[in-house]
Amino acid sequence: MSTLSAPAASSPSPLLRAAPYAALICSMTAFCVGTSYGKQLFPIVGATGAIAYRVGFSALLLLLIFRPWRAPLTRADLFATMRYGAVLGLMNLSFYLAIRTIPLGLAIAIEFLGPLTVSLLYSRRPGQFAMVAMAAAGLVLLLPLHASPHALDPVGVGFALMAGLCWGLYIVFGKKTTHLPGGQAVALGMATGALVVVPIGIVEAGTTLLNPSLMLVGLAMAVLSSALPYSLEMIALKQIPANRFGVLMSLEPAAGALAGVVLLGEHLVPVQWLAVALVVAASVGSVLLGDAQADLPPAQ
């Protein structure tokens, strides 16, 4: 037997190590850019028309890519997938209705309270309560509790809170579908979401949605806001530790606020930036203490 040892495997180059992090940054950037373009469609097709484009085209793309009908589903799995898809559609609809009247970054910050609340409900760690309290402090800074030139629209805040509630339910219901192939669950879920929101968009926007140039913009928005971020996140998640992935995703409210400034001219006042910082810090702390999904009970 030879005494020579096998050469040590070479470590990945810095470029390869950075690739998954670059993919995650591109995912967040694509989402914020796509949502910003979607908001620019509001004067033409309304918020519900824009979300009809996003969810409708996303569903078609995912159905074509994953062809979920190839694998059989039990009746219980079909119900779980449709329930997950329904809250997915309502989450997207509520979020778009929120950003009609409040800045993008602030809507994302308020929406983040959904997963943080789920984390609180399934955690018994004192530190987790502190993180939720920090996020709640950020929310108090955003709520229109007193007259101010910079007070947010109460209706917009209400829709953002509804989006957060749906996000929390999305996490809980999505956990019930994790035993299914990922592409199948997501494609069927998005298709169910389209059945919920597309008719609402058609009622508001009507035949305007059939304008070819607007449809191209809607398709681009769907790719940027849903298809591309989902694909890039899958690449990143395979190579980035889950806790580090969660910390980086917690920066999304700040990314949304920056996108709002650059692409939409939505300049925030210092107290609003402080609110975003509190929500981001609470989300990062929550992930470091044990992210919400890790604390959820196993699917029955």
ABEGO torsion letter per residue (X at the ends): XBABBBBBBBBBBAAAAAAAAAAAAAAAAAAAAAAAAAAAAAAAAEAAAAAAAAAAAAAAAAAAAAGAAABBBBAAAAAAAAAAAAAAAAAAAAAAAAAAABBAAAAAAAAAAAAAAAAAAABABAAAAAAAAAAAAAAAAABBABBBAABBBAAAAAAAAAAAAAAAAAAAAAAAAAABBAAAAAAAAAAAAAAAAAAAAAAAAEAAAABAAAAAAAAAAAAAAAAAAAAAAAAAAAABBAAAAAAAAAAAAAAAAAAAAAAAGBBBBAAAAAAAAAAAAAAAAAAAAEBAAAABBBBX
